[in-house]
Amino acid sequence: MVKGSVITSAASMSSLPMLGFNQGQISIMGKKRKQQEVEQEEAGEASHRLTTVPHIKNQEKRLIVILERANLEIIKTGKSFDLLNCDDHLGLMKKYNKDPANYRPDILHQCLLMLQDSPLNQAGKLQVYIHTEKNVLVEVNPQCRIPRTFKRFAGLMVQLLHKLNVRASDGNMKLMKVIRNPVTNYLPPGCKKIGTSFTAKKLVNSRDLAPTDEPLVIVIGAMAHGKVETDYVEEEISLSKYHLSAALACAKVCDGFEEAWGIK
């Protein structure tokens, strides 16, 4: 644990997070300031718009995207909390010899913008889960509109990690919520689970992955570098012979499924 007023950790003595799991329970450290709560509520009100999407039955065709290894960690600065990121806290990372590439919540922001704004999601055929590097699992409501700016997104993520959910400003609907691991508990029984990697030998057009009448799970890494390793993926494929950003991989998958399912 780093002493002083900069960083403390609830999950690991050698890491920077303010939130972590211990036997399925979430431990949260720190006291929230009233002013920060007001700012977070304002960000939530300005950043969410509810839309109506059809109800999806458990076994109906749809795409389930799991964003693995996402960077979502809280840093304590004085009496307030921020979302740890390499732009705002670069000096601090250098001071404590931390790799800035491991603190890129902007990648998750870009992925969520791409997924939640897609015609596939607006048609009610998409479900998104986030699994962070520190083993926090988040369910994203298809009706959640992601904040356009990273600053507001960061404020919303701090609210999510403190309160364990984000509610719509005009109702009790939970737009994001922290749920218990593992993610496989929330997947349709028997559905196929596919991982994505640039190094995978099998190159596939995402359009050809779309099933006719059943759900499919695709895992995409929401980090700057490295490989996603899970124990539930049955097959690993590559979406391109070129390196793709996580957000572009999300876009290619959505575009392929929209084409296959006739979603304009």
Backbone as CSV, one residue per row, in Angstrom:
resi,resn,N_x,N_y,N_z,CA_x,CA_y,CA_z,C_x,C_y,C_z
1,MET,0.848,-1.199,0.000,0.000,0.000,0.000,0.879,1.243,0.000
2,VAL,0.584,2.187,-0.830,1.352,3.425,-0.900,0.860,4.369,0.172
3,LYS,1.749,4.897,0.984,1.373,5.778,2.073,1.047,7.165,1.555
4,GLY,0.351,7.936,2.413,0.085,9.312,2.075,-1.303,9.491,1.509
5,SER,-1.505,10.605,0.807,-2.834,10.968,0.334,-3.034,10.680,-1.134
6,VAL,-2.160,9.872,-1.730,-2.291,9.665,-3.166,-3.030,8.396,-3.521
7,ILE,-2.496,7.242,-3.128,-3.110,5.999,-3.558,-3.179,5.020,-2.398
8,THR,-4.333,4.350,-2.273,-4.440,3.221,-1.363,-5.109,2.096,-2.102
9,SER,-5.019,0.889,-1.571,-5.543,-0.270,-2.285,-6.332,-1.163,-1.366
10,ALA,-7.508,-1.618,-1.849,-8.323,-2.541,-1.089,-8.200,-3.945,-1.610
11,ALA,-7.605,-4.123,-2.781,-7.549,-5.440,-3.400,-6.172,-6.058,-3.340
12,SER,-5.109,-5.217,-3.451,-3.759,-5.776,-3.500,-2.771,-4.793,-2.910
13,MET,-1.828,-5.293,-2.132,-0.824,-4.425,-1.527,0.162,-3.901,-2.540
14,SER,0.213,-4.529,-3.724,1.191,-4.121,-4.735,0.558,-3.409,-5.910
15,SER,-0.745,-3.121,-5.837,-1.428,-2.485,-6.960,-2.096,-1.207,-6.503
16,LEU,-2.805,-0.527,-7.449,-3.333,0.786,-7.160,-4.832,0.893,-6.947
17,PRO,-5.649,-0.155,-7.051,-7.085,0.031,-7.050,-7.644,0.416,-5.688
18,MET,-8.832,1.043,-5.720,-9.556,1.333,-4.500,-10.696,0.349,-4.300
19,LEU,-10.889,-0.568,-5.215,-12.001,-1.482,-5.109,-11.557,-2.852,-5.553
20,GLY,-11.945,-3.915,-4.804,-11.604,-5.267,-5.207,-12.548,-6.262,-4.587
21,PHE,-12.527,-7.499,-5.078,-13.380,-8.546,-4.564,-12.635,-9.369,-3.531
22,ASN,-13.344,-9.793,-2.506,-12.819,-10.729,-1.522,-13.911,-11.734,-1.236
23,GLN,-13.770,-12.948,-1.780,-14.748,-14.012,-1.649,-16.110,-13.556,-2.121
24,GLY,-16.123,-12.911,-3.271,-17.379,-12.494,-3.895,-17.953,-11.213,-3.342
25,GLN,-17.357,-10.676,-2.301,-17.868,-9.441,-1.716,-16.990,-8.278,-2.136
26,ILE,-17.553,-7.104,-2.202,-16.820,-5.917,-2.629,-16.445,-5.075,-1.418
27,SER,-15.182,-4.729,-1.353,-14.693,-3.906,-0.255,-14.387,-2.522,-0.780
28,ILE,-14.971,-1.522,-0.168,-14.782,-0.147,-0.633,-14.173,0.684,0.489
29,MET,-13.107,1.383,0.164,-12.437,2.202,1.166,-12.582,3.676,0.805
30,GLY,-12.634,4.483,1.830,-12.673,5.919,1.601,-14.033,6.505,1.902
31,LYS,-14.074,7.771,2.158,-15.301,8.479,2.463,-15.600,9.456,1.348
32,LYS,-16.812,9.415,0.786,-17.164,10.235,-0.375,-17.548,11.634,0.079
33,ARG,-17.061,12.585,-0.649,-17.410,13.973,-0.366,-18.747,14.312,-0.999
34,LYS,-19.486,15.180,-0.331,-20.798,15.563,-0.827,-20.696,16.267,-2.168
35,GLN,-19.674,17.104,-2.324,-19.521,17.829,-3.576,-19.292,16.883,-4.736
36,GLN,-18.515,15.826,-4.511,-18.244,14.882,-5.602,-19.507,14.141,-5.999
37,GLU,-20.346,13.796,-5.011,-21.590,13.117,-5.329,-22.474,13.993,-6.208
38,VAL,-22.490,15.302,-5.886,-23.282,16.224,-6.699,-22.769,16.250,-8.131
39,GLU,-21.442,16.315,-8.293,-20.857,16.338,-9.630,-21.153,15.055,-10.388
40,GLN,-21.107,13.925,-9.703,-21.373,12.648,-10.353,-22.833,12.548,-10.773
41,GLU,-23.743,13.036,-9.916,-25.155,13.010,-10.278,-25.415,13.887,-11.498
42,GLU,-24.754,15.052,-11.540,-24.920,15.931,-12.696,-24.418,15.263,-13.957
43,ALA,-23.289,14.555,-13.841,-22.750,13.845,-15.002,-23.709,12.772,-15.461
44,GLY,-24.320,12.049,-14.493,-25.252,10.987,-14.862,-26.490,11.537,-15.539
45,GLU,-27.020,12.645,-15.024,-28.214,13.235,-15.611,-27.953,13.733,-17.021
46,ALA,-26.777,14.254,-17.246,-26.462,14.818,-18.559,-26.048,13.767,-19.560
47,SER,-25.768,12.553,-19.079,-25.137,11.576,-19.955,-26.002,10.386,-20.317
48,HIS,-27.245,10.321,-19.817,-28.053,9.152,-20.081,-29.401,9.535,-20.699
49,ARG,-29.805,8.759,-21.680,-31.106,8.916,-22.301,-31.684,7.521,-22.489
50,LEU,-32.917,7.319,-22.021,-33.518,5.997,-22.126,-34.227,5.844,-23.461
51,THR,-34.069,4.671,-24.054,-34.787,4.324,-25.269,-35.474,2.999,-25.045
52,THR,-36.469,2.697,-25.845,-37.215,1.460,-25.705,-36.662,0.414,-26.644
53,VAL,-36.296,-0.732,-26.095,-35.818,-1.837,-26.917,-36.643,-3.064,-26.584
54,PRO,-36.814,-3.986,-27.566,-37.605,-5.184,-27.321,-36.975,-6.047,-26.239
55,HIS,-37.825,-6.740,-25.498,-37.337,-7.690,-24.495,-36.715,-8.893,-25.194
56,ILE,-35.573,-9.334,-24.675,-34.879,-10.469,-25.275,-35.036,-11.688,-24.386
57,LYS,-35.604,-12.740,-24.929,-35.699,-13.990,-24.186,-34.317,-14.623,-24.106
58,ASN,-34.160,-15.499,-23.131,-32.848,-16.056,-22.827,-32.189,-16.749,-24.009
59,GLN,-32.967,-17.448,-24.835,-32.394,-18.227,-25.926,-32.620,-17.597,-27.298
60,GLU,-33.138,-16.382,-27.349,-33.307,-15.713,-28.635,-31.950,-15.295,-29.186
61,LYS,-31.881,-15.152,-30.492,-30.605,-14.764,-31.101,-30.204,-13.362,-30.652
62,ARG,-28.975,-13.243,-30.253,-28.414,-11.958,-29.863,-26.915,-12.125,-29.677
63,LEU,-26.226,-11.028,-29.681,-24.786,-11.025,-29.452,-24.519,-10.593,-28.018
64,ILE,-23.708,-11.354,-27.332,-23.281,-11.005,-25.979,-21.784,-10.711,-26.034
65,VAL,-21.410,-9.479,-25.741,-20.002,-9.072,-25.774,-19.485,-8.945,-24.348
66,ILE,-18.372,-9.603,-24.082,-17.702,-9.482,-22.788,-16.395,-8.727,-23.003
67,LEU,-16.287,-7.563,-22.399,-15.074,-6.753,-22.488,-14.161,-7.152,-21.335
68,GLU,-13.137,-7.917,-21.649,-12.242,-8.461,-20.628,-11.032,-7.551,-20.372
69,ARG,-10.508,-7.667,-19.171,-9.299,-6.966,-18.729,-9.422,-5.439,-18.822
70,ALA,-10.608,-4.942,-18.583,-10.824,-3.494,-18.617,-10.138,-2.832,-17.422
71,ASN,-9.645,-1.611,-17.632,-8.957,-0.864,-16.575,-9.931,0.086,-15.893
72,LEU,-10.397,-0.282,-14.724,-11.267,0.579,-13.921,-10.775,0.539,-12.481
73,GLU,-10.057,1.568,-12.083,-9.534,1.649,-10.726,-9.680,3.072,-10.202
74,ILE,-9.851,3.173,-8.905,-10.063,4.472,-8.268,-8.790,4.936,-7.567
75,ILE,-8.500,6.211,-7.703,-7.366,6.815,-6.999,-7.901,7.892,-6.056
76,LYS,-7.334,7.946,-4.866,-7.731,8.961,-3.899,-6.775,10.131,-3.978
77,THR,-7.299,11.296,-4.282,-6.495,12.516,-4.350,-7.030,13.492,-3.310
78,GLY,-6.314,13.619,-2.223,-6.808,14.456,-1.140,-8.025,13.821,-0.498
79,LYS,-9.155,14.527,-0.555,-10.394,14.004,0.025,-11.385,13.538,-1.038
80,SER,-10.972,13.539,-2.283,-11.868,13.125,-3.362,-11.298,11.910,-4.080
81,PHE,-12.058,11.391,-5.032,-11.668,10.202,-5.774,-11.720,10.473,-7.272
82,ASP,-10.771,9.894,-7.999,-10.733,10.006,-9.455,-10.606,8.618,-10.059
83,LEU,-10.941,8.519,-11.350,-10.689,7.291,-12.083,-9.240,7.322,-12.545
84,LEU,-8.463,6.360,-12.123,-7.040,6.327,-12.440,-6.830,6.176,-13.941
85,ASN,-6.051,7.094,-14.533,-5.775,7.029,-15.969,-4.415,7.644,-16.270
86,CYS,-3.843,7.231,-17.392,-2.463,7.605,-17.719,-2.311,9.066,-18.129
87,ASP,-3.384,9.743,-18.451,-3.286,11.149,-18.838,-3.251,12.073,-17.624
88,ASP,-4.168,11.865,-16.703,-4.272,12.753,-15.546,-3.301,12.407,-14.426
89,HIS,-2.810,11.175,-14.404,-1.982,10.740,-13.277,-0.644,10.156,-13.733
90,LEU,-0.128,10.651,-14.857,1.118,10.125,-15.411,2.296,10.333,-14.460
91,GLY,2.381,11.510,-13.871,3.475,11.792,-12.951,3.482,10.848,-11.762
92,LEU,2.299,10.547,-11.265,2.180,9.640,-10.132,2.627,8.230,-10.506
93,MET,2.294,7.810,-11.714,2.682,6.469,-12.171,4.194,6.355,-12.327
94,LYS,4.799,7.416,-12.850,6.255,7.405,-12.987,6.922,7.369,-11.619
95,LYS,6.351,8.088,-10.673,6.909,8.147,-9.326,6.940,6.772,-8.678
96,TYR,5.880,5.988,-8.915,5.789,4.663,-8.294,6.070,3.534,-9.280
97,ASN,6.702,3.895,-10.406,7.170,2.902,-11.377,6.046,2.003,-11.893
98,LYS,4.912,2.623,-12.243,3.787,1.897,-12.810,3.726,2.143,-14.313
99,ASP,3.377,1.118,-15.075,3.291,1.229,-16.527,2.005,1.956,-16.913
100,PRO,2.085,3.149,-17.535,0.881,3.893,-17.915,-0.042,3.117,-18.849
101,ALA,0.517,2.202,-19.638,-0.304,1.422,-20.571,-1.295,0.522,-19.852
102,ASN,-1.055,0.267,-18.581,-1.959,-0.583,-17.806,-3.103,0.197,-17.178
103,TYR,-3.147,1.499,-17.432,-4.185,2.340,-16.843,-4.856,3.158,-17.945
104,ARG,-5.642,2.451,-18.766,-6.275,3.047,-19.940,-7.790,2.835,-19.932
105,PRO,-8.509,3.461,-18.995,-9.971,3.338,-19.009,-10.606,3.982,-20.232
106,ASP,-9.835,4.812,-20.948,-10.359,5.413,-22.174,-10.653,4.353,-23.228
107,ILE,-9.936,3.222,-23.181,-10.202,2.131,-24.124,-11.591,1.558,-23.876
108,LEU,-11.930,1.360,-22.615,-13.273,0.879,-22.275,-14.327,1.886,-22.709
109,HIS,-14.051,3.172,-22.502,-14.989,4.220,-22.910,-15.270,4.149,-24.409
110,GLN,-14.220,4.013,-25.207,-14.375,3.923,-26.659,-15.178,2.688,-27.062
111,CYS,-14.908,1.566,-26.413,-15.633,0.324,-26.721,-17.120,0.458,-26.407
112,LEU,-17.424,1.017,-25.251,-18.825,1.152,-24.853,-19.578,2.118,-25.756
113,LEU,-18.922,3.195,-26.169,-19.555,4.111,-27.118,-19.909,3.381,-28.404
114,MET,-18.975,2.589,-28.912,-19.179,1.861,-30.157,-20.299,0.838,-30.023
115,LEU,-20.322,0.117,-28.930,-21.303,-0.949,-28.740,-22.696,-0.406,-28.434
116,GLN,-22.785,0.484,-27.470,-24.100,0.961,-27.036,-24.785,1.837,-28.075
117,ASP,-24.001,2.502,-28.930,-24.577,3.348,-29.979,-24.935,2.569,-31.241
118,SER,-24.553,1.318,-31.317,-24.716,0.541,-32.552,-26.182,0.249,-32.864
119,PRO,-26.529,0.147,-34.150,-27.878,-0.286,-34.532,-28.224,-1.650,-33.942
120,LEU,-27.220,-2.507,-33.776,-27.449,-3.829,-33.189,-28.024,-3.699,-31.780
121,ASN,-27.467,-2.793,-30.992,-27.980,-2.580,-29.638,-29.342,-1.910,-29.663
122,GLN,-29.519,-0.941,-30.548,-30.796,-0.244,-30.632,-31.914,-1.163,-31.105
123,ALA,-31.537,-2.227,-31.808,-32.521,-3.218,-32.247,-32.814,-4.245,-31.155
124,GLY,-32.128,-4.133,-30.025,-32.375,-5.047,-28.921,-31.689,-6.384,-29.053
125,LYS,-30.572,-6.428,-29.772,-29.882,-7.695,-30.016,-28.465,-7.720,-29.445
126,LEU,-28.208,-6.914,-28.425,-26.866,-6.846,-27.856,-26.922,-6.763,-26.340
127,GLN,-26.034,-7.488,-25.690,-25.845,-7.398,-24.244,-24.353,-7.303,-23.966
128,VAL,-23.968,-6.382,-23.086,-22.552,-6.139,-22.802,-22.246,-6.373,-21.322
129,TYR,-21.138,-7.060,-21.077,-20.598,-7.219,-19.727,-19.165,-6.696,-19.717
130,ILE,-18.746,-6.157,-18.580,-17.379,-5.678,-18.389,-16.736,-6.494,-17.277
131,HIS,-15.545,-7.017,-17.538,-14.785,-7.722,-16.501,-13.432,-7.035,-16.380
132,THR,-13.157,-6.461,-15.232,-11.956,-5.644,-15.075,-10.739,-6.481,-14.684
133,GLU,-9.580,-5.839,-14.769,-8.326,-6.478,-14.379,-8.351,-6.926,-12.919
134,LYS,-9.128,-6.224,-12.093,-9.192,-6.521,-10.664,-10.397,-7.381,-10.315
135,ASN,-10.947,-8.068,-11.319,-12.005,-9.057,-11.112,-13.343,-8.460,-10.694
136,VAL,-13.626,-7.246,-11.124,-14.938,-6.640,-10.915,-15.780,-6.902,-12.161
137,LEU,-16.979,-7.410,-11.966,-17.867,-7.740,-13.079,-19.027,-6.754,-13.116
138,VAL,-19.262,-6.161,-14.285,-20.296,-5.139,-14.445,-21.240,-5.531,-15.575
139,GLU,-22.531,-5.409,-15.312,-23.546,-5.628,-16.349,-24.011,-4.273,-16.868
140,VAL,-24.033,-4.116,-18.180,-24.450,-2.859,-18.804,-25.848,-3.030,-19.378
141,ASN,-26.770,-2.209,-18.944,-28.131,-2.243,-19.475,-28.113,-1.785,-20.933
142,PRO,-28.774,-2.506,-21.841,-28.811,-2.077,-23.245,-29.363,-0.667,-23.427
143,GLN,-30.127,-0.177,-22.450,-30.713,1.155,-22.556,-29.804,2.258,-22.010
144,CYS,-28.593,1.908,-21.636,-27.647,2.889,-21.097,-26.962,3.645,-22.230
145,ARG,-27.067,4.952,-22.187,-26.361,5.799,-23.149,-25.064,6.274,-22.498
146,ILE,-23.955,5.940,-23.118,-22.645,6.237,-22.547,-22.324,7.726,-22.688
147,PRO,-21.764,8.369,-21.649,-21.375,9.778,-21.752,-20.442,10.014,-22.933
148,ARG,-20.620,11.138,-23.597,-19.824,11.435,-24.790,-18.375,11.779,-24.455
149,THR,-18.140,12.411,-23.331,-16.778,12.833,-22.989,-16.175,11.905,-21.941
150,PHE,-14.845,11.773,-21.979,-14.185,10.888,-21.020,-14.308,11.424,-19.597
151,LYS,-14.303,12.734,-19.429,-14.398,13.310,-18.087,-15.685,12.888,-17.402
152,ARG,-16.786,12.958,-18.135,-18.065,12.556,-17.548,-18.145,11.044,-17.375
153,PHE,-17.557,10.319,-18.311,-17.503,8.865,-18.186,-16.733,8.477,-16.925
154,ALA,-15.609,9.156,-16.682,-14.796,8.866,-15.499,-15.585,9.122,-14.219
155,GLY,-16.319,10.229,-14.182,-17.136,10.522,-13.010,-18.193,9.467,-12.769
156,LEU,-18.751,8.965,-13.858,-19.777,7.935,-13.752,-19.194,6.611,-13.265
157,MET,-17.970,6.295,-13.702,-17.329,5.057,-13.263,-16.961,5.113,-11.778
158,VAL,-16.561,6.278,-11.298,-16.300,6.437,-9.869,-17.585,6.186,-9.087
159,GLN,-18.684,6.730,-9.583,-19.984,6.513,-8.950,-20.351,5.033,-8.965
160,LEU,-20.107,4.367,-10.085,-20.413,2.939,-10.207,-19.626,2.116,-9.192
161,LEU,-18.337,2.385,-9.064,-17.496,1.596,-8.172,-17.750,1.885,-6.696
162,HIS,-18.274,3.063,-6.395,-18.608,3.387,-5.011,-19.998,2.881,-4.627
163,LYS,-20.972,3.147,-5.484,-22.358,2.800,-5.162,-22.768,1.434,-5.703
164,LEU,-21.911,0.841,-6.534,-22.124,-0.475,-7.144,-23.215,-0.485,-8.202
165,ASN,-23.744,0.685,-8.534,-24.700,0.780,-9.638,-24.833,2.226,-10.077
166,VAL,-25.372,2.406,-11.268,-25.698,3.731,-11.797,-27.151,3.684,-12.239
167,ARG,-27.958,4.568,-11.708,-29.383,4.586,-12.019,-29.717,5.695,-13.004
168,ALA,-30.821,5.506,-13.731,-31.314,6.532,-14.644,-31.758,7.746,-13.842
169,SER,-31.556,8.934,-14.387,-31.868,10.162,-13.666,-33.368,10.355,-13.478
170,ASP,-34.185,9.703,-14.321,-35.633,9.893,-14.227,-36.352,8.623,-13.782
171,GLY,-35.681,7.746,-13.083,-36.338,6.526,-12.620,-35.407,5.647,-11.821
172,ASN,-35.877,4.447,-11.499,-35.101,3.520,-10.685,-34.361,2.476,-11.500
173,MET,-34.423,2.570,-12.830,-33.741,1.590,-13.667,-32.232,1.675,-13.481
174,LYS,-31.602,0.526,-13.275,-30.153,0.471,-13.141,-29.523,0.364,-14.525
175,LEU,-28.743,1.362,-14.895,-28.111,1.387,-16.209,-26.796,0.621,-16.215
176,MET,-26.134,0.569,-15.082,-24.950,-0.267,-14.888,-24.988,-0.779,-13.461
177,LYS,-24.520,-1.998,-13.253,-24.468,-2.523,-11.893,-23.356,-3.548,-11.761
178,VAL,-22.725,-3.556,-10.592,-21.716,-4.556,-10.270,-22.427,-5.832,-9.854
179,ILE,-22.021,-6.952,-10.437,-22.652,-8.236,-10.151,-21.588,-9.242,-9.720
180,ARG,-22.037,-10.357,-9.178,-21.117,-11.385,-8.696,-20.481,-12.140,-9.851
181,ASN,-19.231,-12.507,-9.677,-18.558,-13.404,-10.609,-19.055,-14.831,-10.386
182,PRO,-18.891,-15.715,-11.371,-18.281,-15.490,-12.691,-19.312,-15.048,-13.719
183,VAL,-18.829,-14.539,-14.844,-19.718,-14.054,-15.889,-20.514,-15.190,-16.518
184,THR,-19.998,-16.407,-16.458,-20.693,-17.551,-17.065,-22.047,-17.814,-16.412
185,ASN,-22.249,-17.322,-15.194,-23.546,-17.489,-14.534,-24.652,-16.724,-15.243
186,TYR,-24.280,-15.749,-16.070,-25.266,-14.887,-16.713,-25.407,-15.175,-18.208
187,LEU,-24.705,-16.184,-18.688,-24.753,-16.520,-20.111,-25.793,-17.605,-20.362
188,PRO,-26.456,-17.564,-21.521,-27.450,-18.592,-21.847,-26.819,-19.978,-21.843
189,PRO,-27.502,-20.966,-21.299,-26.952,-22.328,-21.254,-26.642,-22.863,-22.650
190,GLY,-25.449,-23.404,-22.806,-25.091,-24.046,-24.065,-24.664,-23.125,-25.185
191,CYS,-24.634,-21.813,-24.953,-24.269,-20.899,-26.039,-22.771,-20.986,-26.325
192,LYS,-22.396,-20.733,-27.569,-20.995,-20.797,-27.972,-20.264,-19.546,-27.506
193,LYS,-19.028,-19.728,-27.053,-18.231,-18.617,-26.528,-16.929,-18.525,-27.321
194,ILE,-16.730,-17.389,-27.980,-15.597,-17.205,-28.883,-14.713,-16.063,-28.394
195,GLY,-13.416,-16.311,-28.357,-12.462,-15.276,-28.007,-11.853,-14.662,-29.259
196,THR,-11.337,-13.456,-29.145,-10.714,-12.774,-30.281,-9.262,-12.456,-29.956
197,SER,-8.394,-12.633,-30.962,-6.975,-12.339,-30.787,-6.327,-12.159,-32.149
198,PHE,-5.428,-11.188,-32.244,-4.704,-10.970,-33.494,-3.845,-12.176,-33.851
199,THR,-3.373,-12.892,-32.848,-2.476,-14.028,-33.081,-3.207,-15.337,-33.378
200,ALA,-4.525,-15.331,-33.316,-5.278,-16.557,-33.598,-5.067,-16.986,-35.050
201,LYS,-4.982,-18.267,-35.276,-4.710,-18.787,-36.619,-5.929,-18.693,-37.536
202,LYS,-7.111,-18.728,-36.960,-8.339,-18.735,-37.753,-8.824,-17.310,-38.007
203,LEU,-8.787,-16.869,-39.266,-9.265,-15.539,-39.652,-10.709,-15.652,-40.118
204,VAL,-11.605,-14.884,-39.503,-13.039,-15.029,-39.753,-13.677,-13.669,-40.007
205,ASN,-14.601,-13.628,-40.967,-15.450,-12.456,-41.155,-16.542,-12.511,-40.097
206,SER,-16.697,-11.438,-39.340,-17.656,-11.453,-38.232,-19.075,-11.759,-38.693
207,ARG,-19.380,-11.441,-39.936,-20.707,-11.749,-40.476,-20.974,-13.249,-40.457
208,ASP,-19.918,-14.036,-40.664,-20.071,-15.490,-40.704,-20.215,-16.100,-39.316
209,LEU,-19.985,-15.318,-38.285,-20.131,-15.819,-36.921,-21.569,-15.764,-36.434
210,ALA,-22.366,-14.902,-37.048,-23.724,-14.664,-36.561,-24.592,-15.911,-36.695
211,PRO,-25.129,-16.430,-35.589,-26.005,-17.598,-35.658,-27.381,-17.225,-36.194
212,THR,-28.112,-18.211,-36.636,-29.433,-17.961,-37.219,-30.483,-17.669,-36.161
213,ASP,-30.497,-18.435,-35.089,-31.587,-18.296,-34.121,-31.168,-18.574,-32.677
214,GLU,-29.919,-18.283,-32.346,-29.460,-18.530,-30.981,-28.436,-17.488,-30.572
215,PRO,-28.209,-17.323,-29.269,-27.235,-16.322,-28.802,-25.794,-16.778,-29.011
216,LEU,-24.893,-15.812,-29.092,-23.468,-16.092,-29.237,-22.683,-15.129,-28.357
217,VAL,-21.629,-15.627,-27.721,-20.772,-14.811,-26.861,-19.442,-14.559,-27.559
218,ILE,-19.032,-13.286,-27.600,-17.722,-12.919,-28.140,-16.961,-12.126,-27.080
219,VAL,-15.724,-12.523,-26.847,-14.875,-11.876,-25.845,-13.866,-10.971,-26.545
220,ILE,-13.805,-9.715,-26.117,-12.884,-8.731,-26.690,-12.067,-8.107,-25.564
221,GLY,-10.769,-8.030,-25.749,-9.904,-7.432,-24.738,-9.979,-5.916,-24.757
222,ALA,-10.272,-5.310,-23.611,-10.395,-3.853,-23.515,-9.162,-3.253,-22.852
223,MET,-7.981,-3.672,-23.326,-6.730,-3.184,-22.740,-5.776,-2.776,-23.855
224,ALA,-4.682,-2.112,-23.482,-3.750,-1.569,-24.470,-2.911,-2.647,-25.131
225,HIS,-2.480,-3.628,-24.371,-1.664,-4.701,-24.943,-1.821,-5.960,-24.107
226,GLY,-1.333,-7.066,-24.640,-1.460,-8.332,-23.934,-2.543,-9.202,-24.540
227,LYS,-2.782,-10.328,-23.920,-3.740,-11.299,-24.423,-4.757,-11.657,-23.351
228,VAL,-5.992,-11.836,-23.782,-7.045,-12.256,-22.866,-6.994,-13.768,-22.705
229,GLU,-6.918,-14.209,-21.471,-6.926,-15.641,-21.189,-8.067,-15.950,-20.228
230,THR,-9.029,-16.737,-20.694,-10.167,-17.125,-19.870,-10.325,-18.637,-19.906
231,ASP,-11.081,-19.155,-18.965,-11.296,-20.598,-18.917,-12.642,-21.010,-19.502
232,TYR,-13.376,-20.045,-20.075,-14.698,-20.384,-20.603,-14.796,-20.278,-22.127
233,VAL,-13.773,-19.728,-22.776,-13.798,-19.590,-24.236,-13.536,-20.940,-24.899
234,GLU,-14.358,-21.278,-25.896,-14.250,-22.568,-26.580,-13.401,-22.497,-27.846
235,GLU,-13.336,-21.299,-28.430,-12.631,-21.138,-29.700,-12.055,-19.734,-29.767
236,GLU,-10.935,-19.580,-30.458,-10.307,-18.270,-30.608,-10.159,-17.939,-32.081
237,ILE,-10.584,-16.735,-32.456,-10.530,-16.328,-33.860,-9.887,-14.948,-33.982
238,SER,-9.474,-14.616,-35.211,-8.953,-13.288,-35.517,-9.938,-12.585,-36.437
239,LEU,-10.173,-11.306,-36.207,-11.127,-10.541,-37.007,-10.470,-9.850,-38.191
240,SER,-9.139,-9.805,-38.212,-8.424,-9.132,-39.291,-6.971,-9.599,-39.305
241,LYS,-6.346,-9.484,-40.459,-4.912,-9.793,-40.529,-4.071,-8.621,-40.047
242,TYR,-4.742,-7.518,-39.717,-4.064,-6.336,-39.186,-4.431,-6.153,-37.709
243,HIS,-3.566,-5.430,-37.002,-3.865,-5.116,-35.606,-5.073,-4.177,-35.543
244,LEU,-6.017,-4.482,-34.672,-7.200,-3.644,-34.488,-7.241,-3.119,-33.058
245,SER,-7.701,-1.900,-32.905,-7.968,-1.404,-31.559,-9.184,-2.145,-31.018
246,ALA,-9.361,-2.109,-29.711,-10.506,-2.788,-29.105,-11.820,-2.212,-29.620
247,ALA,-11.875,-0.887,-29.768,-13.098,-0.245,-30.248,-13.410,-0.644,-31.686
248,LEU,-12.374,-0.746,-32.521,-12.594,-1.149,-33.909,-13.034,-2.609,-33.985
249,ALA,-12.501,-3.445,-33.111,-12.946,-4.840,-33.060,-14.426,-4.910,-32.701
250,CYS,-14.848,-4.092,-31.755,-16.270,-4.027,-31.396,-17.108,-3.584,-32.585
251,ALA,-16.608,-2.589,-33.321,-17.338,-2.072,-34.479,-17.467,-3.125,-35.572
252,LYS,-16.385,-3.858,-35.841,-16.414,-4.890,-36.874,-17.399,-6.007,-36.518
253,VAL,-17.413,-6.394,-35.261,-18.328,-7.448,-34.823,-19.778,-6.993,-34.975
254,CYS,-20.083,-5.801,-34.493,-21.451,-5.287,-34.598,-21.877,-5.146,-36.051
255,ASP,-20.991,-4.626,-36.884,-21.305,-4.440,-38.300,-21.601,-5.777,-38.974
256,GLY,-20.811,-6.800,-38.665,-21.025,-8.110,-39.257,-22.346,-8.724,-38.846
257,PHE,-22.695,-8.604,-37.573,-23.956,-9.163,-37.086,-25.151,-8.382,-37.627
258,GLU,-25.004,-7.075,-37.759,-26.085,-6.266,-38.334,-26.343,-6.667,-39.777
259,GLU,-25.284,-6.907,-40.515,-25.419,-7.329,-41.911,-26.065,-8.712,-41.997
260,ALA,-25.621,-9.631,-41.149,-26.154,-10.994,-41.184,-27.619,-11.049,-40.774
261,TRP,-28.009,-10.203,-39.845,-29.379,-10.228,-39.336,-30.285,-9.182,-39.981
262,GLY,-29.779,-8.476,-40.977,-30.598,-7.519,-41.709,-30.988,-6.297,-40.903
263,ILE,-30.117,-5.872,-40.005,-30.377,-4.677,-39.194,-29.741,-3.480,-39.881
264,LYS,-30.551,-2.547,-40.303,-30.068,-1.384,-41.062,-29.846,-0.178,-40.162
